[in-house]
Amino acid sequence: MLSYRHAFHAGNHADVFKHFVLFLILSYFNRKDKPYWYIDTHSGAGLYHLEEDQAQKTGEYRQGIARLLAAQTLPAELEQFRQHLQNLLPQPQLYCGSPLLAQSLLRPNDKLRLFELHPADFPLLRQNTAADRRIIAKQADGYQSLISLLPPPPRRAVILIDPPYEQKQEYRQAVQTLGAALSRFATGCYALWYPCLSREESRSLPAELRKLPAAHWLQAELHAHAPRADGFGMHGSGMFLINPPYVLAEQLAANLPALAELLAQDSSAHFVLEQHGG
C-alpha cells in the first residue's frame, strides 16, 4: 500500500526537527576531506510547494517551518540552519525534503543514493535531482536497496531511514533493516526517524532499537503537544541515531530547548535526549 504523500505534511514540526538533526550531521561530516555517501531510503518528492492544495489542506507547515523562519532570536546552530534554508530556497512557499537538503550540503566528491517507491512521487524526485551527477535516484524498495549498497566504497556514509509507518509491520521492518545494515557496515552513521503516536508500536519502538548491537547510540525526541484524547495524530517525533557525530549530543542539548519552545502547540511540549556509549 502506497497511499502516503508527504506533501500534506511537508514543513511540519517533525520535518523541522528531522532536517535540523540531518543538517548538523552532514555539516559535521563535511569537516573531513574524505568523501562520503548519503543514502535516503524513503526520499519522497524532494521539493514541496506549500501554497499548493496538499499542504494547504492540512496547514501543518504553519506550526513548523513558518515559525522557524519568523523566529526573532535562535541559538547558533538553529540560526545557521535557518539561514541555510533561506539561502537554498529564498521563496518561502517552497520547502525542501531530505534529499534536496542533503544535495545542498554534500561536496563535489560526495555521492547521494535516493530511493522512492511511490509512483507519483518518484517522477518528481527524479525531476528535482536529475541535473546532479552525484545523485542516483531509483524507484525501488529503500530497505532492500540500502542493504545492497553496504558497505559503500568510501566506508563513510550517512544513512537516513524515514518510512511513513503506515502499516504496523513497518516498525518491525525498520528495526530488522537497521540490524541487517549494521551487520554489513557497523561504522555507518544511521539516522532512523519515527513518529510519536499513542499506538503501541510507536511507543515500544525506542526500546527495540536500543537492543541493536550498537556501541554508541543517541535518541532525541521533540514533542509539540500532548497526545490527543482520542489517541489519533502525531504529537511528536524522534530520531534514533547510531554512530552519531561526537558533538551532536552537545549541539542538540544547546538547541532543542529553544526548538521545543518555538514549535510548542501547548504547555506539554518538551524534548527528550538520551545517549549510550560514545
C-alpha positions in Angstrom: 0.0 0.0 0.0 1.5 3.3 -1.1 -1.1 5.9 0.0 1.2 8.2 2.0 2.1 11.5 0.3 4.5 13.7 2.3 3.3 16.9 0.5 0.4 17.0 3.0 2.9 17.2 5.9 5.9 19.0 4.4 7.4 21.6 6.7 5.6 20.4 9.9 7.2 20.2 13.3 8.5 16.7 12.6 10.2 17.9 9.4 11.9 20.9 11.0 13.2 18.6 13.8 14.4 15.9 11.5 16.0 18.2 9.0 17.8 20.2 11.7 19.3 17.0 13.0 20.3 16.0 9.5 21.8 19.4 8.9 24.0 19.0 12.0 25.2 15.5 11.0 26.1 16.4 7.4 27.8 19.6 8.5 30.0 17.5 10.8 30.8 15.0 8.0 31.9 17.9 5.9 34.7 18.8 8.4 36.8 16.0 7.0 38.1 16.0 3.4 37.4 12.3 2.8 34.3 11.7 0.6 31.1 10.1 1.9 27.8 8.8 0.7 24.3 9.9 1.7 21.7 7.2 1.4 18.0 8.0 1.7 15.6 5.0 1.8 12.3 6.9 1.6 13.1 10.1 -0.3 9.7 11.5 -1.2 9.5 14.1 -4.0 12.4 16.2 -2.7 10.7 19.6 -3.1 7.3 20.8 -1.8 5.1 23.7 -2.7 3.5 25.0 0.5 0.9 27.0 -1.3 -0.5 24.1 -3.3 -3.6 22.2 -2.3 -2.0 19.3 -0.4 0.0 21.5 2.0 -2.9 24.0 2.4 -5.4 21.2 3.2 -3.5 20.4 6.5 -1.7 23.7 7.1 0.8 21.8 9.2 3.7 23.9 7.9 2.3 27.0 9.7 3.3 25.4 13.0 6.6 24.2 11.7 8.8 25.8 9.2 6.8 29.1 9.2 7.6 29.5 12.9 11.3 28.9 12.4 11.5 31.4 9.6 9.7 34.0 11.7 11.6 33.5 14.9 13.3 36.6 16.4 16.3 35.0 18.0 17.7 31.5 17.8 20.7 29.6 19.2 23.7 29.5 17.0 23.2 26.2 15.2 19.4 26.8 14.7 20.2 30.2 13.2 22.7 28.6 10.8 20.1 26.0 9.8 17.5 28.8 9.2 20.0 30.8 7.1 20.9 27.7 5.1 17.2 27.1 4.2 16.6 30.7 3.3 19.7 30.7 1.0 18.7 27.4 -0.5 15.1 28.4 -1.2 14.5 32.1 -0.9 10.8 31.7 -1.8 9.0 30.9 1.5 6.4 29.0 -0.4 8.9 26.2 -1.1 10.2 23.6 1.3 13.0 21.1 0.6 12.8 17.5 1.7 15.7 15.5 3.0 17.2 14.7 -0.5 17.5 18.4 -1.5 18.8 19.4 1.9 21.5 16.8 1.6 22.2 17.7 -2.0 22.8 21.3 -0.9 25.3 20.2 1.8 27.3 17.5 0.1 30.6 18.3 -1.7 31.6 17.6 -5.3 33.2 14.3 -4.5 30.4 13.0 -2.3 27.5 10.8 -3.6 23.8 10.6 -3.0 21.7 7.4 -3.4 18.0 8.1 -3.2 15.1 5.6 -3.2 11.3 6.2 -3.5 8.6 3.7 -4.4 5.6 5.9 -4.8 4.6 6.1 -8.5 3.5 9.8 -8.1 6.5 11.0 -6.0 9.3 9.2 -7.8 9.0 11.2 -11.1 9.1 14.4 -9.1 12.2 13.2 -7.2 13.9 12.4 -10.5 12.9 15.7 -11.9 14.2 17.6 -8.9 17.6 15.9 -8.9 18.2 14.8 -12.5 20.8 17.6 -13.2 23.2 16.4 -10.5 25.7 13.8 -11.5 26.4 13.0 -7.8 22.9 11.6 -7.5 21.4 8.2 -8.5 17.7 8.1 -7.8 15.8 4.8 -8.2 12.1 3.8 -7.9 12.9 0.8 -5.6 12.4 -0.5 -2.1 14.6 1.5 0.1 15.2 -1.2 2.7 16.4 -3.8 0.2 18.4 -1.2 -1.8 20.1 0.0 1.3 21.4 -3.4 2.2 22.7 -4.0 -1.3 24.8 -0.8 -1.1 26.6 -1.6 2.1 29.4 -1.1 2.7 29.8 1.9 0.4 33.2 2.3 -1.3 34.4 5.3 0.8 33.5 3.5 4.0 31.9 6.7 5.2 28.1 7.2 5.0 25.1 8.9 6.5 22.0 6.8 6.1 18.5 8.2 6.7 15.7 5.7 7.2 12.5 7.7 7.1 9.5 5.4 6.4 5.9 6.6 6.6 4.9 3.9 9.2 1.5 3.5 7.5 1.4 -0.2 8.5 2.2 -1.9 11.8 4.9 -4.1 10.2 6.9 -1.1 9.2 8.1 -0.7 12.8 9.5 -4.2 12.8 10.9 -3.8 9.3 12.8 -0.7 10.3 14.4 -2.5 13.3 15.3 -5.5 11.2 16.7 -3.4 8.4 18.9 -1.5 10.8 20.2 -4.8 12.3 21.0 -6.1 8.8 22.7 -2.9 7.9 24.9 -2.9 11.0 26.0 -6.5 10.2 27.3 -5.3 6.8 28.5 -1.8 7.8 28.9 -1.4 11.5 30.6 2.0 11.3 28.0 3.9 9.3 26.1 6.8 10.7 22.4 5.7 10.8 19.5 8.1 11.5 16.1 6.5 11.9 13.1 8.8 12.1 9.9 7.7 13.9 6.6 9.3 14.8 5.5 9.6 18.4 2.0 8.3 18.5 -0.3 6.7 21.0 -0.2 3.3 19.3 1.8 0.6 20.9 4.1 0.0 18.0 5.3 3.6 18.2 5.7 3.7 22.0 7.7 0.4 22.1 10.0 1.2 19.1 12.8 3.0 21.0 13.2 0.1 23.4 13.5 -2.3 20.4 16.1 0.0 18.8 18.2 0.0 21.9 18.6 -3.7 21.7 20.5 -3.4 18.4 24.3 -4.3 18.6 25.4 -0.6 18.6 28.1 0.6 20.9 27.0 4.2 20.5 23.5 5.5 20.1 21.6 8.7 20.6 17.9 9.1 21.0 16.3 12.5 20.5 12.6 13.4 20.5 10.6 16.6 20.1 7.0 16.6 21.3 5.0 19.6 20.1 1.9 18.9 22.2 0.3 16.3 24.5 -1.3 13.2 22.9 -4.9 13.8 21.8 -7.7 12.4 24.0 -8.9 10.3 21.1 -5.5 8.8 20.6 -5.1 10.0 17.0 -2.5 12.1 15.5 1.3 12.6 15.8 2.2 14.6 18.9 5.9 14.5 18.3 8.7 12.6 16.5 12.1 11.1 17.3 15.4 10.3 15.7 17.4 7.3 16.8 21.0 7.7 15.7 23.7 5.0 15.6 27.3 6.2 15.5 26.3 9.9 15.6 29.0 12.6 15.5 30.5 13.1 18.9 29.4 16.7 19.0 25.8 16.0 18.2 24.5 15.4 21.8 26.0 18.7 22.9 24.6 20.6 19.9 21.1 19.2 20.5 21.3 19.9 24.2 22.0 23.6 23.3 19.3 23.9 20.7 16.4 21.6 21.5 15.1 23.7 24.4 14.6 26.7 22.0 13.2 24.5 19.3 10.7 22.8 21.6 9.5 26.2 22.8 9.3 27.6 19.3 7.3 24.6 17.9 5.1 24.2 21.1 1.4 23.8 20.5 0.5 23.5 24.2 2.2 23.5 27.6 3.1 19.8 27.3 5.7 20.5 24.6 9.1 19.1 25.5 12.2 17.3 24.2 14.0 14.0 25.1 17.7 13.5 24.7 19.4 10.3 25.8 22.6 8.5 24.7 24.7 5.4 25.3 28.4 5.0 24.6 30.5 7.4 22.6 
